[in-house]
Amino acid sequence: MKSSIRMLSCIPAVALCVTFAHAQPAQPKSDATTSTVVFVCEHGAAKSVVAAAHFNRLAKERGLPFRAVSRGTKPDAVVAPAVRKGLASDGIDVSTWRPTAVSDQDVRQAAQVVSLATDLPSTKPFVKSKLLEWNDIPPISENYDAARTAILDQVRKLLEQLSEAAKK
């Protein structure tokens, strides 16, 4: 499968008052902003959670003004137990996170939207310019460590690109 990374040209360089939180409890309808990356997987309970959790950890460590949320196209009721356990072993607590459906508002307000092997309404004009597709991430249910490694590689690349774009 193909992984594509396109950068968004309208990332604000002055988005410096973003708070970083490892927790993503049940959220209001939309908390995405122009300095937010929205990770979306089918159930909002595995790949997008791993991506958002590690993105937030790395962005905070690097002092970057970005944060991430995870969303699902058909959200489960809870984060997958294997994901909670795997992230806990990395020192990240997602026990209060709840899978949330991706909304049009999430997508409109986000700096970047990353689809992890799920279909988003890419025909909508507000999605096309900010959509990245990471379709080559292995299924978490088959091999958590391989999926985690692939997600972390992509997250690091994305953070580097966002950081460079913010400097301009």
DSSP file (Angstrom, degrees, kcal/mol; ACC not computed):
  #  RESIDUE AA STRUCTURE BP1 BP2  ACC     N-H-->O    O-->H-N    N-H-->O    O-->H-N    TCO  KAPPA ALPHA  PHI   PSI    X-CA   Y-CA   Z-CA
    1    1 A M              0   0    0      0, 0.0     2,-0.4     0, 0.0   135,-0.1   0.000 360.0 360.0 360.0 162.5    0.0    0.0    0.0
    2    2 A K        -     0   0    0    133,-0.1   133,-0.9     2,-0.0     2,-0.5  -0.779 360.0-161.0-103.8 137.7    1.0    3.6   -0.5
    3    3 A S  E     -A  134   0A   0     -2,-0.4     2,-0.4   131,-0.2   131,-0.2  -0.971  14.8-171.1-112.8 127.1    1.8    6.1    2.1
    4    4 A S  E     -A  133   0A   0    129,-2.0   129,-0.8    -2,-0.5     2,-0.5  -0.948  11.1-167.5-122.5 141.6    1.7    9.7    1.0
    5    5 A I        +     0   0    0     -2,-0.4     2,-0.4   127,-0.1   127,-0.1  -0.972  11.4 171.8-127.8 117.1    2.8   12.8    2.9
    6    6 A R        -     0   0    0     -2,-0.5     2,-0.3   125,-0.1    -2,-0.0  -0.973  27.1-129.9-120.6 138.5    1.8   16.2    1.5
    7    7 A M        -     0   0    0     -2,-0.4     2,-0.4   105,-0.0   124,-0.1  -0.638  14.2-126.1 -91.9 148.6    2.4   19.3    3.5
    8    8 A L    >   -     0   0    0     -2,-0.3     3,-0.6     1,-0.1   122,-0.1  -0.758  11.3-155.1 -89.8 131.2   -0.2   21.9    4.1
    9    9 A S  T 3  S+     0   0    0     -2,-0.4    -1,-0.1     1,-0.2   121,-0.1   0.567  84.3  62.2 -87.1  -8.3    0.9   25.4    3.1
   10   10 A C  T 3   +     0   0    0    101,-0.2    -1,-0.2     2,-0.1    -2,-0.0   0.027  62.4 137.6-110.0  29.8   -1.4   27.3    5.5
   11   11 A I    <   -     0   0    0     -3,-0.6     2,-0.1     1,-0.1    24,-0.1  -0.623  59.0-118.0 -74.0 125.2   -0.1   26.1    8.9
   12   12 A P        -     0   0    0      0, 0.0     3,-0.4     0, 0.0    -1,-0.1  -0.402  15.1-154.6 -69.2 136.9    0.0   29.2   11.1
   13   13 A A  S    S+     0   0    0      1,-0.2     2,-0.2    -2,-0.1    -2,-0.0   0.634  89.1  57.8 -82.6 -14.6    3.5   30.1   12.3
   14   14 A V        +     0   0    0      1,-0.1     2,-0.5     2,-0.0    -1,-0.2  -0.413  63.3 118.8-115.5  56.7    2.0   31.9   15.4
   15   15 A A        +     0   0    0     -3,-0.4     3,-0.3    -2,-0.2    -1,-0.1  -0.601  29.6 137.8-114.4  68.7    0.1   29.2   17.1
   16   16 A L        +     0   0    0     -2,-0.5     2,-0.3     1,-0.2    -1,-0.1   0.521  47.2  73.5 -99.1  -5.8    2.0   29.1   20.3
   17   17 A C        +     0   0    0     -3,-0.2     2,-0.5    48,-0.1    -1,-0.2  -0.291  62.2 131.1-105.7  52.5   -0.6   28.9   23.1
   18   18 A V        -     0   0    0     -2,-0.3     2,-0.3    -3,-0.3    48,-0.1  -0.853  48.9-138.9-101.6 134.6   -1.6   25.3   22.7
   19   19 A T        -     0   0    0     -2,-0.5     2,-0.5    46,-0.1    -2,-0.0  -0.663  11.5-138.8 -90.0 150.0   -1.8   23.1   25.7
   20   20 A F        +     0   0    0     -2,-0.3     2,-0.4    47,-0.1    47,-0.1  -0.914  24.4 174.7-109.6 131.8   -0.5   19.6   25.6
   21   21 A A        -     0   0    0     -2,-0.5    35,-0.1     1,-0.1    36,-0.1  -0.998  29.4-158.4-138.0 134.3   -2.4   16.8   27.3
   22   22 A H  S    S+     0   0    0     -2,-0.4     2,-0.3    34,-0.1    -1,-0.1   0.698  79.2  79.5 -79.6 -18.9   -1.8   13.1   27.3
   23   23 A A        -     0   0    0     -3,-0.1    71,-0.1    73,-0.1    -2,-0.0  -0.659  53.2-176.5 -91.7 145.5   -5.4   12.6   28.2
   24   24 A Q        +     0   0    0     -2,-0.3    74,-1.2    45,-0.0     3,-0.1  -0.597  17.8 177.6-135.1  72.2   -8.2   12.8   25.8
   25   25 A P        -     0   0    0      0, 0.0    72,-0.2     0, 0.0    73,-0.1  -0.087  54.7 -51.8 -67.8 175.6  -11.4   12.3   27.8
   26   26 A A  S    S-     0   0    0     70,-0.4    74,-0.1    71,-0.1    71,-0.0  -0.264  76.5-150.9 -47.8 132.3  -14.8   12.4   26.3
   27   27 A Q        -     0   0    0     71,-0.2    -1,-0.1     1,-0.2     4,-0.0  -0.674  13.9 -95.8-117.0 161.6  -14.7   15.7   24.4
   28   28 A P        -     0   0    0      0, 0.0     3,-0.2     0, 0.0    -1,-0.2  -0.132  62.8 -80.0 -61.5 173.2  -17.0   18.4   23.3
   29   29 A K  S    S+     0   0    0      1,-0.2     2,-0.3     2,-0.1    77,-0.2   0.859 114.2   0.2 -47.6 -45.4  -18.3   18.2   19.7
   30   30 A S        +     0   0    0     75,-0.1    -1,-0.2     1,-0.1    72,-0.0  -0.958  51.4 166.1-149.3 130.2  -15.1   19.6   18.3
   31   31 A D        +     0   0    0     -2,-0.3     2,-0.2    -3,-0.2    -1,-0.1   0.136  43.4 125.7-123.3  17.6  -11.9   20.7   20.0
   32   32 A A        +     0   0    0      4,-0.1     2,-0.3     2,-0.0    78,-0.1  -0.516  34.4 178.1 -74.9 143.5   -9.8   20.8   16.8
   33   33 A T    >   -     0   0    0     -2,-0.2     3,-2.2    75,-0.0    78,-0.7  -0.807  49.0 -85.9-134.6 178.0   -8.0   24.0   16.0
   34   34 A T  T 3  S+     0   0    0      1,-0.3    76,-0.1    -2,-0.3   -19,-0.1   0.520 129.5  50.2 -68.6  -2.6   -5.6   25.2   13.3
   35   35 A S  T 3  S+     0   0    0    -24,-0.1    32,-1.6    74,-0.1     2,-0.4   0.105  94.4 100.4-115.1  20.1   -2.7   23.8   15.3
   36   36 A T  E <   -b   67   0A   0     -3,-2.2    75,-2.6    73,-0.3    76,-1.3  -0.853  58.7-151.2-108.9 140.1   -4.3   20.4   15.8
   37   37 A V  E     -bc  68 112A   0     30,-2.5    32,-2.1    -2,-0.4     2,-0.7  -0.944  13.1-151.8-105.0 129.0   -3.7   17.3   13.9
   38   38 A V  E     -bc  69 113A   0     74,-2.6    76,-2.9    -2,-0.5     2,-0.5  -0.904   6.4-161.7-104.9 114.9   -6.7   14.9   13.7
   39   39 A F  E     -bc  70 114A   0     30,-2.8    32,-2.6    -2,-0.7     2,-0.5  -0.838  11.8-168.3 -95.1 130.5   -5.7   11.3   13.4
   40   40 A V  E     +bc  71 115A   0     74,-3.1    76,-3.3    -2,-0.5     2,-0.3  -0.977  15.6 162.8-128.3 125.5   -8.6    9.1   12.1
   41   41 A C  E     -b   72   0A   0     30,-2.0    32,-1.3    -2,-0.5    33,-0.3  -0.802  52.4 -94.6-125.7 174.6   -9.0    5.4   12.0
   42   42 A E  S    S+     0   0    0     74,-0.5    32,-3.6    -2,-0.3    31,-0.4   0.933 119.5  21.2 -58.5 -50.7  -12.1    3.3   11.5
   43   43 A H  S    S-     0   0    0     29,-0.2    33,-2.5    30,-0.2    -1,-0.2   0.503  90.2-133.6-100.9  -4.3  -12.9    2.7   15.2
   44   44 A G  S    S+     0   0    0     27,-0.4    28,-0.2    31,-0.2    56,-0.2   0.758  85.0  95.2  60.9  23.0  -11.0    5.5   16.8
   45   45 A A  S    S+     0   0    0     34,-0.1    35,-2.1    54,-0.1    38,-0.2   0.417  88.0  12.4-126.2  -2.3   -9.7    2.9   19.3
   46   46 A A  S  > S+     0   0    0     33,-0.1     4,-2.6    37,-0.1     3,-0.3   0.334 120.7  28.0-139.1 -89.6   -6.4    1.8   18.0
   47   47 A K  H  > S+     0   0    0      1,-0.3     4,-2.6     2,-0.2     5,-0.2   0.898 123.3  46.9 -55.9 -46.4   -4.2    3.3   15.3
   48   48 A S  H  > S+     0   0    0      1,-0.2     4,-2.6     2,-0.2    -1,-0.3   0.846 112.3  51.6 -66.6 -31.6   -5.4    6.9   15.7
   49   49 A V  H  > S+     0   0    0     -3,-0.3     4,-2.6     2,-0.2     5,-0.2   0.931 111.1  46.5 -69.2 -46.1   -5.0    6.6   19.5
   50   50 A V  H  X S+     0   0    0     -4,-2.6     4,-2.3     2,-0.2     5,-0.3   0.928 115.3  47.5 -61.0 -44.9   -1.4    5.4   19.2
   51   51 A A  H  X S+     0   0    0     -4,-2.6     4,-2.6    -5,-0.2    -2,-0.2   0.943 115.0  43.8 -63.1 -48.9   -0.7    8.1   16.7
   52   52 A A  H  X S+     0   0    0     -4,-2.6     4,-2.6     2,-0.2    16,-0.2   0.907 113.7  50.8 -64.8 -42.1   -2.3   11.0   18.7
   53   53 A A  H  X S+     0   0    0     -4,-2.6     4,-2.0    -5,-0.2    -1,-0.2   0.933 115.9  40.2 -63.3 -46.8   -0.7    9.8   22.0
   54   54 A H  H  X S+     0   0    0     -4,-2.3     4,-2.8    -5,-0.2     5,-0.3   0.873 113.1  55.5 -71.7 -35.8    2.8    9.6   20.6
   55   55 A F  H  X S+     0   0    0     -4,-2.6     4,-2.9    -5,-0.3     5,-0.2   0.951 110.4  45.7 -58.2 -49.1    2.3   12.8   18.6
   56   56 A N  H  X S+     0   0    0     -4,-2.6     4,-2.2     2,-0.2     5,-0.2   0.904 113.3  49.7 -62.4 -42.1    1.4   14.7   21.8
   57   57 A R  H  X S+     0   0    0     -4,-2.0     4,-2.4    -5,-0.2    -1,-0.2   0.952 115.7  41.9 -61.4 -49.6    4.3   13.2   23.7
   58   58 A L  H  X S+     0   0    0     -4,-2.8     4,-2.0     2,-0.2    -2,-0.2   0.889 113.3  52.1 -68.1 -40.0    6.8   14.1   21.1
   59   59 A A  H  <>S+     0   0    0     -4,-2.9     5,-2.9    -5,-0.3     4,-0.5   0.915 112.0  47.2 -62.1 -42.1    5.4   17.5   20.4
   60   60 A K  H ><5S+     0   0    0     -4,-2.2     3,-1.2    -5,-0.2    -2,-0.2   0.936 110.8  51.0 -64.6 -46.1    5.6   18.3   24.1
   61   61 A E  H 3<5S+     0   0    0     -4,-2.4    -1,-0.2     1,-0.3    -2,-0.2   0.851 114.6  44.4 -59.0 -34.8    9.1   17.0   24.4
   62   62 A R  T 3<5S-     0   0    0     -4,-2.0    -1,-0.3    -5,-0.1    -2,-0.2   0.442 111.4-120.2 -90.4  -1.4   10.2   19.2   21.5
   63   63 A G  T < 5 +     0   0    0     -3,-1.2    -3,-0.2    -4,-0.5    -4,-0.1   0.822  56.5 159.8  67.6  31.0    8.3   22.2   22.7
   64   64 A L      < -     0   0    0     -5,-2.9     2,-0.6    -6,-0.2    -1,-0.2  -0.618  47.3-127.7 -90.2 147.6    6.2   22.4   19.5
   65   65 A P  S    S+     0   0    0      0, 0.0     2,-0.3     0, 0.0   -48,-0.1  -0.101  75.2  98.4 -86.8  38.2    2.9   24.2   19.4
   66   66 A F        -     0   0    0     -2,-0.6     2,-0.3   -11,-0.1   -30,-0.2  -0.891  44.6-178.1-124.1 153.9    0.9   21.3   18.0
   67   67 A R  E     -b   36   0A   0    -32,-1.6   -30,-2.5    -2,-0.3     2,-0.3  -0.929  13.5-141.0-141.4 168.5   -1.4   18.8   19.6
   68   68 A A  E     -b   37   0A   0     -2,-0.3     2,-0.3   -16,-0.2   -30,-0.2  -0.934   7.8-164.7-133.3 154.0   -3.4   15.8   18.3
   69   69 A V  E     -b   38   0A   0    -32,-2.1   -30,-2.8    -2,-0.3     2,-0.4  -0.944  19.1-131.5-129.3 155.2   -6.7   14.2   18.8
   70   70 A S  E     +b   39   0A   0     -2,-0.3     2,-0.3   -32,-0.2    30,-0.3  -0.868  27.7 174.8-108.0 145.2   -7.9   10.8   17.7
   71   71 A R  E     -b   40   0A   0    -32,-2.6   -30,-2.0    -2,-0.4   -27,-0.4  -0.914  16.2-145.1-140.9 165.4  -11.1   10.2   15.9
   72   72 A G  E     -bd  41 101A   0     28,-2.3    30,-2.2    -2,-0.3   -30,-0.2  -0.961  17.1-144.9-133.0 152.6  -13.0    7.3   14.3
   73   73 A T  S    S+     0   0    0    -32,-1.3   -30,-0.2   -31,-0.4   -31,-0.2   0.775 110.8  14.5 -82.3 -28.4  -15.3    7.0   11.3
   74   74 A K  S    S-     0   0    0    -32,-3.6    -1,-0.3   -33,-0.3    27,-0.1  -0.608  98.0-151.0-139.9  74.2  -17.3    4.3   13.2
   75   75 A P        -     0   0    0      0, 0.0   -31,-0.2     0, 0.0   -32,-0.1  -0.121   2.5-136.3 -62.4 140.8  -16.1    4.7   16.8
   76   76 A D        -     0   0    0    -33,-2.5     3,-0.1     2,-0.1    -4,-0.0  -0.245  27.4-109.5 -75.2 175.0  -16.0    1.9   19.3
   77   77 A A  S    S+     0   0    0      1,-0.1     2,-0.3    21,-0.1    -1,-0.1   0.808  94.5  14.4 -78.5 -31.4  -17.2    2.4   22.8
   78   78 A V  S    S-     0   0    0     20,-0.1     2,-0.2     0, 0.0    -1,-0.1  -0.934  87.9 -88.5-141.7 161.6  -13.7    2.2   24.4
   79   79 A V        -     0   0    0     18,-0.5   -33,-0.1    -2,-0.3   -34,-0.1  -0.495  61.7 -92.3 -66.9 140.1  -10.0    2.3   23.4
   80   80 A A    >>  -     0   0    0    -35,-2.1     4,-2.3    -2,-0.2     3,-0.7  -0.297  29.4-129.9 -57.3 133.4   -8.7   -1.2   22.6
   81   81 A P  H 3> S+     0   0    0      0, 0.0     4,-2.6     0, 0.0     5,-0.2   0.863 108.0  54.5 -54.7 -39.3   -7.3   -2.9   25.7
   82   82 A A  H 3> S+     0   0    0      1,-0.2     4,-2.6     2,-0.2     5,-0.2   0.853 108.8  49.4 -64.7 -33.3   -4.1   -3.9   23.8
   83   83 A V  H <> S+     0   0    0     -3,-0.7     4,-2.9     2,-0.2     5,-0.3   0.930 110.2  49.2 -70.5 -46.6   -3.6   -0.2   22.9
   84   84 A R  H  X S+     0   0    0     -4,-2.3     4,-2.1     1,-0.2    -2,-0.2   0.933 115.7  44.8 -56.5 -45.7   -4.1    1.0   26.5
   85   85 A K  H  X S+     0   0    0     -4,-2.6     4,-1.9     2,-0.2    -2,-0.2   0.928 114.0  48.5 -65.2 -46.3   -1.6   -1.7   27.7
   86   86 A G  H  X S+     0   0    0     -4,-2.6     4,-0.6     1,-0.2    -2,-0.2   0.917 114.2  45.1 -61.9 -44.6    0.9   -0.9   24.9
   87   87 A L  H ><>S+     0   0    0     -4,-2.9     5,-2.7     1,-0.2     3,-0.9   0.873 108.8  57.1 -68.1 -36.0    0.8    2.8   25.5
   88   88 A A  H ><5S+     0   0    0     -4,-2.1     3,-1.7    -5,-0.3    -1,-0.2   0.880 101.1  57.1 -60.7 -37.1    1.0    2.3   29.3
   89   89 A S  H 3<5S+     0   0    0     -4,-1.9    -1,-0.3     1,-0.3    -2,-0.2   0.722 106.1  50.9 -67.4 -18.7    4.3    0.4   28.7
   90   90 A D  T <<5S-     0   0    0     -3,-0.9    -1,-0.3    -4,-0.6    -2,-0.2   0.349 126.1-104.4 -93.8   3.4    5.5    3.6   27.0
   91   91 A G  T < 5S+     0   0    0     -3,-1.7     2,-0.5     1,-0.3    -3,-0.2   0.695  81.6 128.4  83.0  19.5    4.5    5.7   30.0
   92   92 A I      < -     0   0    0     -5,-2.7     2,-0.7    -8,-0.1    -1,-0.3  -0.943  46.1-153.2-114.4 123.6    1.4    7.1   28.2
   93   93 A D        +     0   0    0     -2,-0.5     3,-0.1     1,-0.1    -9,-0.1  -0.846  27.2 159.2 -99.5 115.8   -2.0    6.9   30.0
   94   94 A V    >   +     0   0    0     -2,-0.7     3,-1.5   -10,-0.2   -15,-0.2   0.054  36.4 119.9-117.1  22.3   -5.0    6.8   27.7
   95   95 A S  T 3  S+     0   0    0      1,-0.3    -1,-0.1   -11,-0.1   -16,-0.1   0.748  78.0  46.0 -62.9 -23.2   -7.4    5.3   30.3
   96   96 A T  T 3  S+     0   0    0     -3,-0.1   -70,-0.4   -71,-0.1    -1,-0.3   0.474  87.9 111.2 -97.2  -2.5   -9.7    8.3   30.1
   97   97 A W    <   -     0   0    0     -3,-1.5   -18,-0.5   -72,-0.2   -71,-0.1  -0.449  48.7-164.7 -71.8 143.9   -9.7    8.6   26.3
   98   98 A R        -     0   0    0    -74,-1.2   -71,-0.2   -73,-0.1   -20,-0.1  -0.997  27.6-109.0-129.6 127.8  -13.0    7.7   24.6
   99   99 A P        -     0   0    0      0, 0.0     2,-0.4     0, 0.0   -28,-0.1  -0.292  40.8-167.1 -54.6 136.7  -13.3    7.1   20.9
  100  100 A T        -     0   0    0    -30,-0.3   -28,-2.3   -56,-0.2     2,-0.2  -0.972  22.9-109.6-131.5 141.5  -15.1   10.0   19.2
  101  101 A A  B     -d   72   0A   0     -2,-0.4     2,-0.3   -30,-0.2   -28,-0.2  -0.481  36.4-114.1 -70.5 138.0  -16.6   10.3   15.7
  102  102 A V        -     0   0    0    -30,-2.2     2,-0.3    -2,-0.2    -1,-0.1  -0.544  37.1-158.5 -70.7 135.4  -14.8   12.6   13.4
  103  103 A S     >  -     0   0    0     -2,-0.3     4,-1.9   -74,-0.1     5,-0.2  -0.742  30.6-114.2-113.5 162.4  -16.9   15.6   12.5
  104  104 A D  H  > S+     0   0    0     -2,-0.3     4,-2.9     1,-0.2     5,-0.2   0.884 119.8  55.4 -58.5 -37.8  -16.8   18.0    9.6
  105  105 A Q  H  > S+     0   0    0      2,-0.2     4,-2.4     1,-0.2    -1,-0.2   0.899 103.2  54.0 -64.7 -40.7  -15.9   20.7   12.2
  106  106 A D  H  > S+     0   0    0      1,-0.2     4,-1.2     2,-0.2    -1,-0.2   0.949 113.9  42.7 -54.1 -49.2  -12.9   18.6   13.3
  107  107 A V  H  < S+     0   0    0     -4,-1.9     3,-0.3     1,-0.2    -2,-0.2   0.910 113.0  51.0 -68.0 -44.3  -11.7   18.4    9.7
  108  108 A R  H  < S+     0   0    0     -4,-2.9    -1,-0.2     1,-0.2    -2,-0.2   0.896 116.2  40.9 -60.4 -41.0  -12.4   22.1    8.9
  109  109 A Q  H  < S+     0   0    0     -4,-2.4   -73,-0.3    -5,-0.2    -1,-0.2   0.633  94.5 101.8 -86.8 -14.1  -10.5   23.4   11.9
  110  110 A A     <  -     0   0    0     -4,-1.2   -76,-0.2    -3,-0.3   -73,-0.2  -0.338  63.9-144.8 -74.9 150.6   -7.5   21.1   11.8
  111  111 A A  S    S+     0   0    0    -75,-2.6     2,-0.3   -78,-0.7   -74,-0.2   0.840  89.6   5.3 -74.0 -36.2   -4.1   22.0   10.5
  112  112 A Q  E     -c   37   0A   0    -76,-1.3   -74,-2.6  -105,-0.0     2,-0.4  -0.995  62.5-154.3-149.6 144.4   -3.7   18.4    9.2
  113  113 A V  E     -ce  38 131A   0     17,-3.0    19,-2.8    -2,-0.3     2,-0.6  -0.993  11.7-163.6-122.5 127.9   -5.9   15.3    9.0
  114  114 A V  E     -ce  39 132A   0    -76,-2.9   -74,-3.1    -2,-0.4     2,-0.5  -0.951   4.0-157.0-116.7 118.4   -4.3   11.9    8.9
  115  115 A S  E     -ce  40 133A   0     17,-3.0    19,-3.1    -2,-0.6     2,-0.9  -0.821   1.8-158.5 -93.5 126.0   -6.3    8.9    7.7
  116  116 A L  S    S-     0   0    0    -76,-3.3   -74,-0.5    -2,-0.5    19,-0.2  -0.762  72.7 -48.8-107.1  84.9   -5.0    5.6    9.0
  117  117 A A  S    S+     0   0    0     -2,-0.9     2,-0.3     1,-0.2   -75,-0.2   0.867 110.7 110.7  57.0  43.3   -6.5    3.1    6.5
  118  118 A T  S    S-     0   0    0    -78,-0.2     2,-0.5   -77,-0.1    -1,-0.2  -0.970  70.4-107.0-139.7 158.0  -10.0    4.5    6.6
  119  119 A D        -     0   0    0     -2,-0.3    -3,-0.0    -3,-0.1   -78,-0.0  -0.742  33.4-178.4 -91.2 125.3  -12.2    6.3    4.2
  120  120 A L        -     0   0    0     -2,-0.5     2,-2.8   -80,-0.0     3,-0.1  -0.792  47.5 -93.2-110.4 160.6  -12.8   10.0    4.8
  121  121 A P    >   +     0   0    0      0, 0.0     3,-2.0     0, 0.0     6,-0.2  -0.402  54.6 168.0 -72.8  72.4  -15.0   12.1    2.6
  122  122 A S  T 3   +     0   0    0     -2,-2.8     6,-0.2     1,-0.3     5,-0.1   0.577  63.9  74.0 -68.3  -8.4  -12.1   13.3    0.5
  123  123 A T  T 3  S+     0   0    0     -3,-0.1    -1,-0.3     4,-0.1     3,-0.0   0.683  74.1  96.3 -76.9 -16.0  -14.4   14.7   -2.1
  124  124 A K  S X> S-     0   0    0     -3,-2.0     3,-1.9     1,-0.1     4,-1.5  -0.592  79.5-134.2 -74.3 131.7  -15.2   17.6    0.3
  125  125 A P  H 3> S+     0   0    0      0, 0.0     4,-0.9     0, 0.0    -1,-0.1   0.814 101.6  59.5 -58.5 -32.5  -13.0   20.6   -0.6
  126  126 A F  H 34 S+     0   0    0      1,-0.2     4,-0.1     2,-0.1    -4,-0.1   0.600 107.7  47.1 -75.9  -7.9  -12.0   21.3    3.0
  127  127 A V  H X> S+     0   0    0     -3,-1.9     3,-1.7    -6,-0.2     4,-0.7   0.845  98.1  66.6 -93.6 -43.4  -10.5   17.8    3.4
  128  128 A K  H >< S+     0   0    0     -4,-1.5     3,-0.8     1,-0.3    -2,-0.1   0.836  97.6  51.2 -51.9 -45.2   -8.4   17.5    0.2
  129  129 A S  T 3< S+     0   0    0     -4,-0.9    -1,-0.3     1,-0.2  -120,-0.2   0.654 120.3  33.0 -73.1 -14.1   -5.8   20.2    1.1
  130  130 A K  T <4 S+     0   0    0     -3,-1.7   -17,-3.0    -4,-0.1     2,-0.5   0.273  88.9 116.7-125.5  12.2   -5.0   18.8    4.5
  131  131 A L  E <<  - e   0 113A   0     -3,-0.8     2,-0.4    -4,-0.7   -17,-0.2  -0.729  34.6-178.4 -93.7 127.4   -5.4   15.1    4.1
  132  132 A L  E     - e   0 114A   0    -19,-2.8   -17,-3.0    -2,-0.5     2,-0.5  -0.937  15.3-149.2-112.2 142.9   -2.5   12.6    4.6
  133  133 A E  E     -Ae   4 115A   0   -129,-0.8  -129,-2.0    -2,-0.4     2,-0.8  -0.957  14.1-175.8-118.7 118.8   -3.1    8.9    4.1
  134  134 A W  E >   +A    3   0A   0    -19,-3.1     3,-0.5    -2,-0.5  -131,-0.2  -0.768  23.1 153.3-107.8  82.4   -1.1    6.4    6.0
  135  135 A N  T 3   +     0   0    0   -133,-0.9  -132,-0.2    -2,-0.8    -1,-0.1   0.463  57.1  69.6 -92.9  -2.2   -2.4    3.2    4.5
  136  136 A D  T 3   +     0   0    0     -3,-0.1    -1,-0.2  -135,-0.1  -133,-0.1   0.155  64.0 121.3-105.3  20.7    0.6    1.0    5.1
  137  137 A I    <   -     0   0    0     -3,-0.5    10,-0.1     1,-0.1     3,-0.1  -0.716  66.3-120.4 -81.6 126.3    0.4    0.7    8.9
  138  138 A P        -     0   0    0      0, 0.0     2,-0.2     0, 0.0    -1,-0.1  -0.269  39.2 -86.8 -62.5 153.8    0.1   -2.9    9.9
  139  139 A P    >>  -     0   0    0      0, 0.0     4,-1.8     0, 0.0     3,-0.9  -0.419  29.2-143.6 -62.5 131.1   -3.1   -3.9   11.8
  140  140 A I  T 34 S+     0   0    0      1,-0.2     4,-0.2     2,-0.2     7,-0.1   0.857  99.0  62.2 -63.2 -35.5   -2.6   -3.3   15.6
  141  141 A S  T 34 S+     0   0    0      1,-0.2    -1,-0.2     2,-0.2     3,-0.2   0.750 109.0  41.5 -65.2 -23.0   -4.6   -6.4   16.3
  142  142 A E  T <4 S-     0   0    0     -3,-0.9    -1,-0.2     1,-0.2    -2,-0.2   0.824 137.0   0.0 -92.2 -36.1   -2.1   -8.6   14.5
  143  143 A N     X  -     0   0    0     -4,-1.8     4,-2.3     1,-0.1     5,-0.2  -0.632  57.4-175.2-159.2  91.5    1.2   -7.1   15.7
  144  144 A Y  H  > S+     0   0    0      1,-0.2     4,-3.2    -4,-0.2     5,-0.2   0.910  87.3  51.8 -56.3 -46.8    1.1   -4.1   18.1
  145  145 A D  H  > S+     0   0    0      1,-0.2     4,-2.4     2,-0.2    -1,-0.2   0.900 111.0  46.6 -62.5 -42.0    4.9   -3.6   18.1
  146  146 A A  H  > S+     0   0    0      2,-0.2     4,-2.3     1,-0.2    -1,-0.2   0.915 115.2  46.7 -65.6 -42.4    5.1   -3.5   14.3
  147  147 A A  H  X S+     0   0    0     -4,-2.3     4,-2.7    -8,-0.2    -2,-0.2   0.926 112.1  50.7 -64.7 -44.7    2.1   -1.1   14.0
  148  148 A R  H  X S+     0   0    0     -4,-3.2     4,-2.9    -5,-0.2    -2,-0.2   0.920 110.9  48.8 -58.7 -45.8    3.5    1.1   16.8
  149  149 A T  H  X S+     0   0    0     -4,-2.4     4,-2.2    -5,-0.2    -1,-0.2   0.922 112.6  47.3 -61.8 -45.3    6.9    1.3   15.1
  150  150 A A  H  X S+     0   0    0     -4,-2.3     4,-1.8     2,-0.2    -2,-0.2   0.902 114.1  47.6 -63.7 -41.4    5.3    2.2   11.7
  151  151 A I  H  X S+     0   0    0     -4,-2.7     4,-2.9     2,-0.2    -2,-0.2   0.932 110.8  51.1 -65.5 -46.0    3.1    4.9   13.3
  152  152 A L  H  X S+     0   0    0     -4,-2.9     4,-2.6     1,-0.2     5,-0.2   0.896 107.7  53.4 -59.8 -40.8    6.0    6.4   15.3
  153  153 A D  H  X S+     0   0    0     -4,-2.2     4,-1.8     1,-0.2    -1,-0.2   0.933 113.4  42.7 -58.3 -46.4    8.1    6.7   12.1
  154  154 A Q  H  X S+     0   0    0     -4,-1.8     4,-2.6     2,-0.2    -2,-0.2   0.895 112.5  53.0 -68.5 -40.5    5.3    8.5   10.4
  155  155 A V  H  X S+     0   0    0     -4,-2.9     4,-2.7     1,-0.2     5,-0.2   0.917 108.2  50.8 -61.6 -43.8    4.6   10.7   13.4
  156  156 A R  H  X S+     0   0    0     -4,-2.6     4,-2.1     2,-0.2    -1,-0.2   0.915 111.3  48.2 -60.8 -43.3    8.2   11.8   13.7
  157  157 A K  H  X S+     0   0    0     -4,-1.8     4,-2.2    -5,-0.2    -2,-0.2   0.925 112.3  48.9 -62.5 -44.5    8.3   12.7   10.0
  158  158 A L  H  X S+     0   0    0     -4,-2.6     4,-2.9     1,-0.2     5,-0.2   0.918 110.0  50.5 -63.3 -44.3    5.1   14.7   10.3
  159  159 A L  H  X S+     0   0    0     -4,-2.7     4,-2.5     1,-0.2    -1,-0.2   0.896 109.9  51.5 -60.4 -40.2    6.3   16.6   13.4
  160  160 A E  H  X S+     0   0    0     -4,-2.1     4,-2.2    -5,-0.2    -1,-0.2   0.923 112.2  45.9 -62.1 -44.5    9.5   17.5   11.6
  161  161 A Q  H  X S+     0   0    0     -4,-2.2     4,-2.4     2,-0.2    -2,-0.2   0.906 113.9  47.8 -66.4 -42.8    7.5   18.8    8.6
  162  162 A L  H  X S+     0   0    0     -4,-2.9     4,-2.1     2,-0.2    -1,-0.2   0.895 111.3  51.7 -64.6 -39.1    5.1   20.8   10.8
  163  163 A S  H  X S+     0   0    0     -4,-2.5     4,-1.1    -5,-0.2    -2,-0.2   0.918 111.2  46.8 -64.0 -44.3    8.0   22.2   12.8
  164  164 A E  H  X S+     0   0    0     -4,-2.2     4,-0.7     1,-0.2     3,-0.5   0.911 112.5  49.9 -63.6 -43.1    9.7   23.4    9.6
  165  165 A A  H >< S+     0   0    0     -4,-2.4     3,-0.7     1,-0.2    -1,-0.2   0.854 106.8  55.6 -65.2 -35.0    6.5   24.9    8.2
  166  166 A A  H 3< S+     0   0    0     -4,-2.1    -1,-0.2     1,-0.2    -2,-0.2   0.767 101.2  58.9 -69.5 -24.6    5.9   26.7   11.5
  167  167 A K  H 3<        0   0    0     -4,-1.1    -1,-0.2    -3,-0.5    -2,-0.2   0.718 360.0 360.0 -75.3 -21.0    9.3   28.4   11.3
  168  168 A K    <<        0   0    0     -3,-0.7    -1,-0.2    -4,-0.7    -2,-0.2   0.476 360.0 360.0 -78.8 360.0    8.5   30.0    7.9
